[in-house]
Amino acid sequence: MDKKTTNVRADELNYDKYASEIYDDDIKRSIPGHDELHKTIEKVVREFSQKHEVKKILELGIGTGLTSEKILKLIPIASLTAVDFSEQMLGGAKERLSKYNVKYVLGDYSELKLDSDFDMVLSVIGIHHQNDEGKKKLFRKISNSLKSGGIFIFGDLVTYRDEKKAAVNDARHYHYLVENARDDQALEEWAHHHKFLNLLAPIEDQIEWLKKVGFSTVEVKYEHLNTVLIIAIK
Ligand SMILES: C[S@@+](CC[C@H](N)C(=O)[O-])C[C@H]1O[C@@H](n2cnc3c(N)ncnc32)[C@H](O)[C@@H]1O
């Protein structure tokens, strides 16, 4: 049996307690650049789907379906397999995406076997609870789950090899939380989440790991403080 690579259980994360509407507001108050990140994702998906047929999508950590709704609006005929280990979050996604073709899977994606014929794999703010070994294994699994030419849309919080840049970005992220938290309790939860539950890896390492598992191009399409969008093509 493999060692666990996810550093938290679903019930340790504040996601597991959220009503969808509050989560959707709070995630934007917690992640600098969340809206712009999603505008870039929409642009990437629009351009990719004009050139490639996208029939099968996999999302790792769907949350309340905020990201996938934007994608399914652009590609409504695609089927989506949606994984999350939080029942509460999956419940929100089920309500939101009821008119689309979605298969919901409750479980830890690092422990699940994945199909190997996806055109698109998506994970947005959903991988940063994996340790380094977990990220590497997951990138390999994602690469294996994609058809040749398939796209991995990877938005997440990262850190940097340059310690000064890493420290300043962290400071700015905490400042953003203080300025934007809904109230003191939300500030407490999100500050705790970011300081003690996240495992951020340098973006430079993650790009190397993605190339190593067979992605032919790996590009950073959005970057604001610790929030980035990486697009990797198999
Ligand atoms: C922060 S949400 C992101 C949702 C959406 N993409 C957004 O940007 O708002 C990430 C989701 O990933 C899920 N998650 C984190 N680690 C997971 C794991 N190892 N297995 C399954 N789900 C996981 C969490 O439960 C959470 O619902």
PDBQT file of the ligand as one rigid body, heavy atoms in Angstrom, charges set to zero:
ROOT
HETATM    1  C1  LIG A 301     -10.575  25.007  -3.604  1.00  0.00    +0.000 C 
HETATM    2  S1  LIG A 301     -11.598  23.852  -4.460  1.00  0.00    +0.000 S 
HETATM    3  C2  LIG A 301     -11.447  24.538  -6.076  1.00  0.00    +0.000 C 
HETATM    4  C3  LIG A 301     -12.725  24.579  -6.836  1.00  0.00    +0.000 C 
HETATM    5  C4  LIG A 301     -12.713  25.475  -8.058  1.00  0.00    +0.000 C 
HETATM    6  N1  LIG A 301     -11.815  24.957  -9.063  1.00  0.00    +0.000 N 
HETATM    7  C5  LIG A 301     -12.385  26.915  -7.706  1.00  0.00    +0.000 C 
HETATM    8  O1  LIG A 301     -11.382  27.450  -8.202  1.00  0.00    +0.000 OA
HETATM    9  O2  LIG A 301     -13.129  27.523  -6.945  1.00  0.00    +0.000 OA
HETATM   10  C6  LIG A 301     -10.597  22.412  -4.457  1.00  0.00    +0.000 C 
HETATM   11  C7  LIG A 301     -11.332  21.135  -4.158  1.00  0.00    +0.000 C 
HETATM   12  O3  LIG A 301     -10.366  20.077  -4.223  1.00  0.00    +0.000 OA
HETATM   13  C8  LIG A 301     -10.770  19.080  -3.294  1.00  0.00    +0.000 C 
HETATM   14  N2  LIG A 301      -9.589  18.250  -3.015  1.00  0.00    +0.000 N 
HETATM   15  C9  LIG A 301      -8.391  18.628  -2.487  1.00  0.00    +0.000 A 
HETATM   16  N3  LIG A 301      -7.555  17.572  -2.396  1.00  0.00    +0.000 NA
HETATM   17  C10 LIG A 301      -8.245  16.498  -2.886  1.00  0.00    +0.000 A 
HETATM   18  C11 LIG A 301      -7.913  15.110  -3.065  1.00  0.00    +0.000 A 
HETATM   19  N4  LIG A 301      -6.721  14.624  -2.715  1.00  0.00    +0.000 N 
HETATM   20  N5  LIG A 301      -8.846  14.292  -3.609  1.00  0.00    +0.000 NA
HETATM   21  C12 LIG A 301     -10.063  14.762  -3.975  1.00  0.00    +0.000 A 
HETATM   22  N6  LIG A 301     -10.432  16.066  -3.823  1.00  0.00    +0.000 NA
HETATM   23  C13 LIG A 301      -9.531  16.920  -3.286  1.00  0.00    +0.000 A 
HETATM   24  C14 LIG A 301     -11.319  19.869  -2.088  1.00  0.00    +0.000 C 
HETATM   25  O4  LIG A 301     -12.226  19.107  -1.334  1.00  0.00    +0.000 OA
HETATM   26  C15 LIG A 301     -11.992  21.064  -2.787  1.00  0.00    +0.000 C 
HETATM   27  O5  LIG A 301     -13.368  20.850  -2.973  1.00  0.00    +0.000 OA
ENDROOT
TORSDOF 0
